[in-house]
């Protein structure tokens, strides 16, 4: 199937090709926005084939020098390289890296604000004095068809401004479309780029964990034949664990997040597990939103 695009009722664009599903919004001069949309679409048409061509290498764990050649593939590898001491493949940063590739077409005069949302992993461009409000949907188990049709009610919201040294947000968790070795419902990370946020969210979500026989895990290859995680055990079910066990799991993830923040790899992080929330860094979600704010969502199909 070829790549396809559509304009949503609110004016945003929807790009889709195979597993890549992207929503793009932009504000600014009409001519500049139209030109950026056209350039982003031309680039998007080749993205899937480019990644598929290097898929065997993209599914290998980070080790040795980078052997990838495509710009998105190399961005994925570079985002994951700081975590090479553990098991990680470039696929941990794929959604963020694709969003980051497309946002580059909007970083030009005449565009005040733009965002590329790749399944909840988001890259954005902001002109001076502009900001973006991001909505956090923390637990996919509560997402139903009515919310998808009539509007998603976020669990919290936070603003990102031009002055902040962050241009990407990503979310990972055991309920998402990708596998996790931890038990977090969601880990949402702000970082310098969307690819870096994507990789870090994966690592921190893996760290939200405890040893408990009630947690159900299976080899990734048994859950999905072509998983890049092979026989590594991934989480497939987490029953109610109780407040104390949940606190210990969140504390483990928060320690990992704090270490990444100290190393300059993330700006801030929100960790959610079974109704409990922990923050690392400056990001603290607000529940009330200005009705005039532009809202984009993370953690939906993360």
Long-range contacts (C-beta under 8 A, 24 or more apart in sequence): 2-45, 3-44, 3-45, 3-48, 5-41, 5-44, 13-37, 13-41, 15-40, 15-41, 15-44, 17-44, 17-45, 17-47, 17-48, 18-48, 20-44, 20-47, 20-48, 20-98, 20-118, 21-118, 21-119, 21-301, 22-98, 22-99, 22-102, 22-116, 22-117, 22-118, 22-119, 23-116, 23-117, 24-102, 24-114, 24-115, 24-116, 24-117, 25-114, 25-115, 25-117, 25-294, 25-296, 26-106, 26-111, 26-113, 26-114, 26-115, 27-111, 27-112, 27-113, 27-114, 27-294, 28-110, 28-111, 28-112, 28-113, 28-114, 28-127, 29-110, 29-111, 31-110, 32-108, 32-109, 32-110, 32-111, 33-110, 33-111, 33-114, 36-105, 36-106, 36-108, 36-111, 36-114, 39-105, 40-102, 40-105, 40-106, 40-116, 43-101, 43-102, 43-105, 44-102, 47-72, 47-98, 47-101, 51-94, 57-90, 58-89, 58-90, 58-91, 58-94, 58-228, 59-89, 59-91, 59-226, 59-228, 60-89, 60-228, 61-87, 61-88, 61-89, 62-88, 62-89, 62-90, 71-101, 72-97, 72-98, 72-101, 73-97, 75-100, 75-101, 75-195, 76-195, 78-195, 79-193, 79-195, 79-196, 79-198, 79-199, 80-199, 82-199, 82-263, 82-265, 83-199, 83-203, 86-203, 86-206, 87-229, 87-232, 88-199, 88-202, 88-203, 89-228, 89-229, 91-228, 92-178, 92-198, 92-199, 92-202, 92-203, 93-195, 93-196, 93-198, 93-199, 93-202, 94-198, 95-119, 95-120, 95-121, 95-170, 95-194, 95-198, 96-121, 96-123, 96-168, 96-170, 96-193, 96-194, 96-195, 96-196, 96-197, 96-198, 96-199, 97-194, 97-195, 97-198, 99-123, 99-168, 99-194, 100-168, 100-193, 100-194, 100-195, 103-167, 103-194, 113-294, 115-296, 116-194, 117-296, 117-297, 117-298, 118-194, 119-177, 119-300, 119-301, 119-302, 120-170, 120-171, 120-176, 120-297, 120-298, 120-299, 120-300, 120-301, 120-302, 121-168, 121-169, 121-170, 121-171, 121-194, 121-197, 121-198, 121-298, 121-302, 122-168, 122-169, 122-170, 122-194, 122-296, 122-298, 123-167, 123-168, 123-193, 123-194, 124-160, 124-167, 124-168, 124-296, 125-167, 126-160, 126-161, 126-162, 126-167, 127-162, 128-162, 129-162, 130-161, 130-162, 131-159, 131-160, 131-161, 131-162, 132-159, 132-160, 132-294, 132-296, 133-157, 133-158, 133-159, 133-160, 133-289, 133-290, 133-293, 133-294, 133-295, 133-296, 134-158, 134-159, 134-160, 134-169, 134-295, 134-296, 134-297, 134-298, 135-289, 135-295, 135-296, 135-297, 135-298, 136-171, 136-186, 136-188, 136-270, 136-285, 136-297, 136-298, 136-299, 137-186, 137-297, 137-298, 137-299, 137-300, 138-185, 138-186, 138-270, 138-272, 138-277, 138-299, 139-175, 139-185, 139-186, 139-272, 140-173, 140-175, 140-176, 140-185, 140-186, 140-299, 140-300, 140-301, 140-302, 141-175, 141-185, 143-300, 152-297, 152-300, 154-289, 154-295, 154-297, 155-272, 155-285, 156-270, 156-285, 156-286, 156-287, 157-285, 157-286, 157-287, 157-288, 157-289, 157-293, 157-295, 158-283, 158-284, 158-285, 158-286, 159-286, 159-293, 160-190, 164-190, 164-267, 165-192, 165-267, 166-190, 166-191, 166-192, 166-267, 167-192, 167-193, 167-194, 168-192, 168-193, 168-194, 168-195, 168-196, 168-197, 168-198, 169-194, 169-197, 169-298, 170-194, 170-197, 170-198, 170-200, 170-201, 170-298, 170-302, 171-201, 171-298, 171-299, 171-302, 172-198, 172-201, 172-202, 172-204, 172-205, 172-302, 173-205, 173-272, 173-299, 173-302, 174-205, 174-234, 174-235, 174-236, 174-238, 176-299, 176-301, 176-302, 177-301, 177-302, 178-202, 178-302, 179-220, 179-223, 179-224, 179-227, 179-229, 179-234, 179-235, 180-205, 180-206, 180-234, 180-235, 181-206, 181-209, 181-217, 181-232, 181-233, 181-234, 181-235, 182-206, 182-207, 182-208, 182-209, 182-235, 182-249, 182-253, 183-208, 183-209, 183-210, 183-215, 183-235, 183-238, 183-241, 183-249, 183-273, 184-208, 184-249, 184-250, 184-253, 184-271, 184-272, 184-273, 185-272, 185-273, 185-274, 186-270, 186-271, 186-272, 186-299, 186-302, 187-253, 187-257, 187-269, 187-270, 187-271, 187-272, 188-269, 188-270, 188-272, 188-283, 188-298, 188-299, 189-257, 189-266, 189-268, 189-269, 190-266, 190-267, 190-268, 190-269, 190-281, 190-283, 191-265, 191-266, 191-267, 192-267, 196-265, 196-266, 197-266, 200-260, 200-265, 200-266, 200-269, 201-269, 201-302, 203-256, 203-260, 204-253, 204-256, 204-257, 204-260, 204-269, 204-271, 205-253, 207-252, 207-253, 207-255, 207-256, 207-257, 208-249, 208-250, 208-252, 208-253, 208-271, 208-273, 209-249, 209-252, 209-253, 210-241, 210-245, 210-248, 210-249, 210-252, 212-241, 212-245, 214-238, 214-239, 214-241, 215-239, 215-241, 238-274, 240-274, 241-274, 243-276, 246-273, 246-274, 246-275, 246-276, 247-276, 249-273, 250-276, 250-278, 251-278, 253-278, 254-278, 254-280, 257-281
